[in-house]
Amino acid sequence: MTAAEVIEEIKRLPQEEKSKVFDYARQAAETRRLTPEEADDLAERMVATRDGAEAERLQDEIVKGFCGGEPHAHLAKKSTTQATM
């Protein structure tokens, strides 16, 4: 089955089922790991930008691409662990 065929099938689904598909696609996109080429591109863009907010956003994308999930999840977990010690 091709992507075009899958998309046509999704279009035929009831709205509730479409929502499940969209939720799955969103979740899959959020947890996808970066390829080395994507990581290199983001790193180059991060170094080249003069906008601090953009640099932080790109850094978050890089971390998210390596760790998956939320970009600062690893920091929040570390802080919580230290606070309970």
C-alpha positions, 0 to 999 in steps of 0.5 A, a space after each residue: 500500500 502506498 502513502 497516497 492510498 493510506 491517505 485516501 483511506 484516512 479521508 474515508 474514516 469517521 472523524 473519531 477514527 481520523 483523530 486517532 490517526 492524527 494523534 498517532 502521527 503527532 506522537 510518532 513525529 515527536 519521538 522520532 530520532 534525528 538522522 546524522 544529516 538532520 542533526 548536522 543541519 540543525 547544529 550548523 543553523 544553531 551556530 550561524 544564527 544571531 537570534 538567541 531565541 532561535 538558537 535555543 529553539 534549534 538546540 531544543 530540537 537537537 536534544 529532542 532528536 537525540 533523547 526523544 520526547 520533550 527537549 528538556 525532559 532529561 533536565 527536569 528528571 535530573 532536577 527532580 532526582 536531586 531535589 528528592 535526595 
